[in-house]
Amino acid sequence: MLEQYIPFVGEETIHELFLISKKLKGLRVLHVNSTYKGGGVAEILHRLVPLMNDLEIKTDWKVFKGDKKFFTFTKKLHNLLHIACGHCINSEEIVYYLKITYENFKELDTENYDIVFIHDPQPMGLIIKKQPGQKWIWRCHIDTSSPDPQAWNFLENFLNTYDACIFHMPEFIYEKIEIPTYTIRPSIDPLHPKNIELPEEEIQTTLTKFGLDPEKPLILQVSRFDRLKDPFGVLKAFKLVKKKYDCQLALVGSFAPDDPEGEIVYKELINLTSDEKDVFVLNLPPDSHKEVNAFQRGATVVVQKSLKEGFGLVVSEAMWKGKPVVGSNVGGIKRQIVHGVTGYLVNSIEGAAVRIKQLLANKYFREEMGFHAKERVKHRFLIIRHLRDYLILMYKILNQIF
């Protein structure tokens, strides 16, 4: 399986993975998150877990289960960790979080592993099950550079019991953390159906199937239906662009089981755009990978106008397809886009509109940026680099090299 990546990263890089993994052979590893479908974490684990097993590191993936009430609270916690907005966490929510955590104690076997990776806050309380000799690592996929103090205090009830934690960027590491911290950037998989090459006919057919005009310039944002992704700001920017260019907008997303807010945002967008013939709000099943691929390849300009962002892998996905991206100057987006080289970083709705118009006006410029965008992803944001980072981290933690 790993040999399939040689055309993308070279034979020497794959050989290096096998050399490193020899020091970890027979290790038992578990990943735990809160959904099998929907969102970047699930997508990464779908690809990363088989690759770790291919290196003879016995790796499993289990899902922490919750109900709507639980996930409503953890989405609130998620938002508070991004932005301090004064919404209090009450004692009833904490009690319910602990209740669901205890129910998962009985369902999830975590004892028979050497290393346990816990992804994001939802399953964080499982640390109470930690056994002597185990190493537990918390993997944070959130921008926690300026969290709400009450939300952070809630995390601290569990965090400093872990052996280490991983963040996407150094800026996300909150100063109060007492345990070793590491930074590992997420990645995309070039062999995933969302990222493979597609024939032009399939791209055109997909756009037509959803009512879009393949001949008209397409502005695209792919993301969960989430207020922090700011689809409403994208819509406002599009309306400014539309005054000069005859183009169309697609807001493509899906619902994640651990994000009950998604349906609310989706319905608001549908109501807001009901009279807009060139705006398409598309809620696709979480496994619509080829459709998303076709939209990204068929887009003229891709946008990611998040207000806050953990990393935003959809940026790398679009760049991999040779597309310039207009993205907000926040979180992991600013680590992916090189301003003026692979796309543009913007700080406002008006700024986004100006850059979109600039790209629509010059095909040669778009293609030049797209070339550099793909090269950047190739060297920095592919899953083989991500896998290597995990292997080195596990070796360090097991051997207490900090």
N, C-alpha and C positions, 0 to 999 in steps of 0.2 A: 504493500500500500504506500509506504513512504517513498518508494522509488518513483512513484507517479509524479512527485513534486520536483524531480531533478530538472525538467525543462524550465522551471521557474526560479529555482534557487541554486542549482548546480550540484554536481555529484559530491564535491568536497563537503558541502554543508550537511548533506544527509549522512555521510560517513561520520562526521563529527557527532551527530545525534546518537548514533549507535555506540560510539566510544564513551560518551558521557553516561548513557543509560546502563552500561555494564556495571557501573558503580551502584546502580539502583535496582538491579535485576532481582525480581522476587518481592519487591516492595508492594505493600497493599495500600491502595489509595482510594479515598472516597470523596466525591463531590456532592454537595447538597445545595439545592436552590429551591425556588418555590413554584416553578412551572416547567413542563417539558416543551411547551410551545409558546411563542410570542416573546419578542424582545431579544436583545443582543446576547444576554447571558446564556439563554437556552441554545441559541444558534452556535455559539462558540463551543459549548459543552458537547453538542451533537457531533462536532468534528474533532475536538481535542481528546475526548475519552477514547475513541477507537485508536487514535494515533499513539496514545500512551500504552495501550494494550499491545500495539504492534511492536513496541520496544520492550515487551515482556515485563512491563510494570502493571501488575494486576489492578485495574482501575474500574470502579463502579460509579454510577450516578443515581442518586435517589432524590425524590421530590418531597419537600415538606408540604403537608396538606393544611389548608385553612378554609374558612367559609367567608361569605361576603363581609360579615362584620369584622372579622380579623383583617382581611385585606383592605378594608376601608381605613382601618387604623394604620396599617403599615404604609399605605399610600400617603396618608397624612404625615406620618413620620418621614417618609421619603421626601416630601415637599419641604418639611421643616429642616431637614438636613441640608437641602439646597439653599433655602432662603429663610432667614429669621423673620417671621411675619406675625408673631404675637399670639398664635393659636396655642392654647394650653393643651398639654397632655394630662388627661384626668385619671384618677385612680381606677375608675371602672375600666378604662381602656387597658391600663397596665395589667389589671387582674385578668382580663379576657386574653391578652397576649400570653400570659403565663399559663392560663388554662389550655389554650391550643398547643402551646409548646409541650406541656405535660402529656397531652394526648399523643403527640408525635413521638415522645419518648418510647411509648409502648409499641409504636409501629415501625420505627426506624432503628435498624441494627447498625450502630456505629462502633461497637466494641472490637470488631475483628479487622481493624485497619491500623496501619502504622501512621498514616497521615490523613487528616480530614480537612478538606477545604469547605468552608461555609461561605456561601455567596450572598452578600447583602443582608439587611437587617431582619428579614422575615424569619429565617431559621437560626438566628444568632444565639438564642437562649439554649440551644442544644448543647452548648459548651459544658453544661452541668453534667453531661454524660461522659465527659472526658475520663479516660482510664490511665493509670500509671504507665509511663513509657510512650504514650501516644503524643503526636505533635498535631496541634490544631491551629489552622491558619484562617483568619477572616479575610475574605476578598471583597473589597468595597468597590462597587461600580458607580458610585455617586460622587458628585462634586461637593466635598465636605470642607471646602476652604473657608466658608463663613457660616457655619451651622447655627441654628437656633440653640441657645445654651441649654434649654430644658430637654430638647431632643438629644443633644450630645450627652447630657448627663444620664439619660435613659440608656444609651449605648454603653456608657462606661460601667454600668452594672454588670456587663458581660465581657467587654472588650479586653480589659487588662488581665483576664484569665487565659486568653489565647497565648500561643507561643510567638506569633508574629501576625502582621497584617500587611496587605498589599493594596496599593492605590494605583490609579492610572498615571498620576502626575505628582511631582513633589509638592506642588501648590495645594494639593488636596489633603495633605497630611496635617491634621490639626495638632497644635503644639502640646496639647495635654496628654498625648499618648505615651504610655510608659513602656510598652513592649517594642521589640525591633520592628521597623517599618521598611517596606520595599516598594519600588515602583516597577510595574510591568504594564506596558501598553497592550490593549486588546488587538485583535487582528481579524482579517477576513481569510477565507479559504478559496483559492482560485479554482478548486475542483468542485466547490459547492454549486448546485444547480442555479443559485442566485448569481453566480459570478462567471460561469462558463461562457464561451463564445456562443452567439446565436445567429442563425441565418437572418438576413435582412427581411426575408418574407415573413418569418415568424414574428419579428418585431412589429412590422406593419399590420399583420393580422391581429395581434394582441391589442394594439392601439384602437383599431377599427372596432373590435369586439366590444370595447367599453365606451364606444361612441365618440372617440377622439378623431380628429382629422390628421392623418399622418403627414400631410403636406403643410400644415400650419405649425409655426414655432411653438414648442411646448416648454413651459416652465413647470418644474416638478419638485415637490417635497415628499419624501417617503419618511414616515415616522409613526409612532404610536399616536393615537388621538389623546394628546396630553397638553395641558395649558402651558407647561414649560417648554414645549416644542414650538409654541407660538404660531399655530396655523392661521390664527386670526390676523397676525401681523403680516404673514405671507400674502394673505388675501388683500390686505390694504396696499402692499407693495405692488402686487399684480395690477390692481386698478390704476395705479399711477403709471405703470408701464403700458397698460392698455390704451392710454390716451395717445400714445405715439405709435405703438406697434399692434398689428392685428395678430394676437397670439392667444394661447389657451393655457389654463392652469389645471394641474392634477394634484390633489392632496390624497396620497395613497397611504393607507395604514391598515391596522387590524386591531382587534381587542386582545388583550392578554388576560388570562384567568386571574392573575394576581393584581389587576388594575381595574377596579369597578368604576373609576371615574371616566374611563375611555368612552363608554357608551353615551354618557352625558355630553361630552365634548363633541362627539360625532353628530349627535342630534342637533346640537346648537349650530354646527357648521352646515348641516343639511338645510335647516330653516333659514339660515343667513344667505345661502346661495341658491335658493329655490328658483329665483328669477334670472340667474346668471347662466346664459347658454354656453359660455366658454369656460365655465368652472366645473370641475368634476371632483366630487368627494367620494372616494371609493374605499369601502370597508371590505378588504379581502380576507379570506381564511389565512391563518398563520403560516400554512404550508404553501402559499402561492409564490413560491420562489422564482419560478420561471417567468411568471407574469411581472413581478417586481423587476427582474432582470431586463425584460423587454421594455418596461417603462423607463428604466435608467438609460438603456442604450438608445431609446427613441427620443429622449429629452434633448432639448437644445441647450438649456441651462438648468442645473440642479441647484436647489436652495436648501439650506438648513439653518433656519432663523430661530434657533433655540434661545430662550432667556437664560437658562442654565443648562449645563450638559456635562454628564460624566465623561463621555468620550464621543459618542455619535458615529458609530461604525458605518452608517449610511453614507457618510462623507467619503470614507475610503472605498466603499463599494462603487460609488459614482466615479471617483477618480480612477479606479481600476479599469473602468470602461471608457477612459479617455475623455471624461467630461470635466469642464471647469465648474467649480462649486463656489457659490456665493454663500458664505456662512457667517454666523454671528461670532464676534471676537470674544468667545467665552469657552471655558472648560477645555475639553480635548479637541474641539474644533480647531482652535488656534495652533494645536500641535500638528494637525494634519495639513492644513492649508498654508502654503507659503504665499503671503500676500503679493499679488501682482505677478506671480510665477505659475502657480497651479490653480489659482482662483482668487477670490477677494474676501477679506475679513471686513465686516461692517458692524456699525454700532447703532443703527436706527433703521426704521422702515424706509425713510427717504433714501438713506445710503444704499440699502438693498436695491431699491428701484433704479437708482442711478447706475449701479454696477450691472444689473441685469440688462438694462438698455445698452450699455457699452458693449456687452458680449453679443447681444442680438445684432448689433450693427456691423460686426466684423467677424466673418466666418474664419478667416485665416488666423486671427487672434484666438478664437475659441479652440481651433485645432492645435495651435502651438501650446496653449496652456494645457489642453487635454493630454498631449504627449508627455509633458513634464509631470503632470498629475499621476499618470500611470507609473512612470518611473519611480516616483517617490513612494508609492504604495509597494511596489515590487521590492524595494530595498529596506522598508521600515515596518510595514504593516501586514505582512503575510503570516499565516499560522505557524509556519516552521520556525520563525524567529520567536514567536510566542511560546511554542513548545519547548524550545531550547531554554528560554528564560525560566520556565517552570522546573525543568530538570535541574538547572543550576541552583535555583532557590531551594528545592527539596534536599539536594546534597548539602548545602550550607546549613540548613536547619537541623538535619539529622546529625551533622558533625559539629554543631554549635559554632559555626564560623559566621560571625556577625560583623 
